[in-house]
Amino acid sequence: MLSVALPETLPMTDPLKMPGRLLALDYGHKRLGLAVSDEMQLTVQPHHVYYRVNRNEDFRYLRQTVRSLGVRRIVLGRPVHIDGQRSDMTDEVENYAVRLRKELGIEVALQDERLTTWEARQLQTAKRTGNEFDPVDAMAAAVLLRDYLEHHRASGPTPLPEID
């Protein structure tokens, strides 16, 4: 078996110049909403909602998901207040991003998630066909990933800052 040591800091590349899927995570204490892009990063689809078990099981699950989907980068929602100020969850999510990068050996980018859950609820309400119950987390992750891709298309190849 070949063993490769990963560098302490993985380089951040322009995601739009590198084909491959992006995976968005809408982080919560009980659930993670997942959404995925196509390989050309043109479309975004809600993937599903993962109900968290414990840290080891959660990372095992995410590692398998990243491998099976061929994900090149994870985009994690960064919670801030509506005025842009840090929230109680901001530090927790930033620490989770560092752990994700270390555990999965993949680039992790943070994306402002203001109003993503609100927009996801609006979208779900508009498409609801019956009395089905879908947690909004996967749709919120899709909104987050759409926003991330739109931001990078508009701003060009400027890389995001490294997560320390």
C-alpha positions as CSV (number, residue, x, y, z in Angstrom):
1,M,0.0,0.0,0.0
2,L,1.3,3.4,-1.0
3,S,1.3,6.0,1.8
4,V,1.4,9.7,0.9
5,A,2.0,12.5,3.5
6,L,-0.3,15.4,3.0
7,P,1.1,18.9,3.6
8,E,-0.1,20.7,6.7
9,T,-1.7,23.4,4.6
10,L,-3.4,22.4,1.4
11,P,-3.2,24.9,-1.5
12,M,-6.4,26.8,-2.4
13,T,-6.9,26.7,-6.1
14,D,-9.6,28.4,-8.2
15,P,-12.4,26.0,-8.1
16,L,-13.8,27.1,-11.4
17,K,-10.6,26.2,-13.3
18,M,-10.5,22.7,-12.0
19,P,-13.3,20.4,-13.1
20,G,-14.8,18.2,-10.4
21,R,-17.7,18.3,-8.0
22,L,-18.1,20.6,-5.1
23,L,-19.9,19.5,-2.0
24,A,-21.7,22.1,0.2
25,L,-22.5,21.5,3.9
26,D,-25.1,23.3,5.8
27,Y,-23.7,22.6,9.3
28,G,-26.0,21.9,12.3
29,H,-25.6,20.2,15.6
30,K,-28.1,17.4,14.7
31,R,-28.0,17.4,10.9
32,L,-25.8,18.3,7.9
33,G,-27.5,19.4,4.7
34,L,-25.5,18.3,1.7
35,A,-25.7,19.6,-1.9
36,V,-23.4,18.8,-4.8
37,S,-22.5,20.5,-8.1
38,D,-22.1,18.7,-11.4
39,E,-18.5,18.0,-12.6
40,M,-18.4,21.2,-14.6
41,Q,-19.7,23.2,-11.7
42,L,-22.6,24.6,-13.7
43,T,-25.5,23.1,-11.8
44,V,-26.3,22.5,-8.1
45,Q,-28.6,19.9,-6.6
46,P,-29.7,19.2,-3.0
47,H,-28.1,15.8,-2.2
48,H,-29.7,14.8,1.1
49,V,-29.7,15.4,4.8
50,Y,-27.3,13.4,7.0
51,Y,-28.4,12.9,10.7
52,R,-25.3,13.2,12.8
53,V,-24.2,10.3,15.0
54,N,-20.8,11.2,16.5
55,R,-17.6,12.8,15.3
56,N,-15.9,9.6,14.0
57,E,-19.0,8.3,12.3
58,D,-19.7,11.7,10.7
59,F,-16.2,12.0,9.3
60,R,-16.3,8.4,8.1
61,Y,-19.6,9.1,6.3
62,L,-18.3,12.4,4.8
63,R,-15.0,10.7,3.7
64,Q,-17.1,8.0,1.9
65,T,-19.4,10.6,0.3
66,V,-16.4,12.7,-0.9
67,R,-14.8,9.6,-2.5
68,S,-18.0,8.3,-4.1
69,L,-19.0,11.6,-5.6
70,G,-15.5,12.6,-6.7
71,V,-15.6,15.9,-4.7
72,R,-12.7,18.3,-5.2
73,R,-13.6,20.9,-2.5
74,I,-16.1,21.2,0.3
75,V,-17.9,24.5,0.8
76,L,-19.0,25.0,4.4
77,G,-21.6,27.6,5.4
78,R,-20.1,30.3,7.7
79,P,-22.9,31.6,10.0
80,V,-22.8,35.3,10.8
81,H,-25.5,37.7,11.9
82,I,-27.5,39.6,9.3
83,D,-25.2,42.6,9.9
84,G,-22.1,40.5,9.1
85,Q,-20.9,40.2,12.8
86,R,-19.7,36.9,14.1
87,S,-22.3,34.7,15.8
88,D,-21.8,32.1,18.5
89,M,-21.6,29.4,15.8
90,T,-18.9,31.1,13.7
91,D,-16.0,29.8,15.8
92,E,-17.5,26.3,15.9
93,V,-17.9,26.2,12.2
94,E,-14.5,27.5,11.5
95,N,-13.0,24.9,13.8
96,Y,-15.1,22.2,12.1
97,A,-13.7,23.4,8.7
98,V,-10.1,22.9,10.0
99,R,-11.0,19.4,11.3
100,L,-12.7,18.5,7.9
101,R,-9.6,19.5,6.0
102,K,-7.4,17.5,8.3
103,E,-9.6,14.4,8.4
104,L,-10.6,14.3,4.7
105,G,-7.4,15.8,3.2
106,I,-9.5,18.1,0.9
107,E,-9.8,21.8,0.4
108,V,-12.5,23.5,2.5
109,A,-13.8,26.9,1.8
110,L,-16.1,29.0,4.0
111,Q,-19.1,30.8,2.4
112,D,-21.3,33.4,4.0
113,E,-24.6,31.6,4.7
114,R,-26.8,34.6,5.6
115,L,-30.4,34.0,4.5
116,T,-29.7,30.6,2.9
117,T,-32.2,28.8,5.2
118,W,-34.8,31.5,4.6
119,E,-34.4,31.2,0.8
120,A,-34.4,27.4,1.0
121,R,-37.7,27.5,2.9
122,Q,-39.2,29.8,0.3
123,L,-38.1,27.4,-2.5
124,Q,-39.4,24.3,-0.7
125,T,-42.8,26.0,0.0
126,A,-43.1,26.9,-3.7
127,K,-42.4,23.3,-4.9
128,R,-44.3,21.4,-2.2
129,T,-46.7,18.9,-3.7
130,G,-48.3,17.3,-0.7
131,N,-47.7,16.6,2.9
132,E,-44.1,15.3,2.6
133,F,-41.6,16.4,5.1
134,D,-38.2,17.5,3.9
135,P,-35.8,19.1,6.3
136,V,-34.6,22.3,4.7
137,D,-30.9,21.6,5.3
138,A,-30.1,20.0,1.9
139,M,-31.9,22.9,0.0
140,A,-30.0,25.4,2.2
141,A,-26.8,23.7,1.2
142,A,-27.8,24.0,-2.5
143,V,-28.5,27.7,-2.1
144,L,-25.1,28.1,-0.3
145,L,-23.3,26.3,-3.1
146,R,-25.1,28.3,-5.8
147,D,-24.0,31.5,-4.1
148,Y,-20.4,30.3,-3.8
149,L,-20.2,29.5,-7.5
150,E,-21.9,32.7,-8.5
151,H,-19.5,34.7,-6.4
152,H,-16.5,33.0,-8.0
153,R,-17.8,33.5,-11.5
154,A,-18.4,37.2,-10.8
155,S,-15.1,37.9,-9.0
156,G,-12.8,35.8,-11.2
157,P,-9.9,33.6,-10.0
158,T,-9.2,35.3,-6.7
159,P,-8.6,32.4,-4.2
160,L,-10.3,32.3,-0.9
161,P,-8.1,32.9,2.2
162,E,-6.6,29.8,3.8
163,I,-8.3,28.4,6.9
164,D,-5.9,28.3,9.8
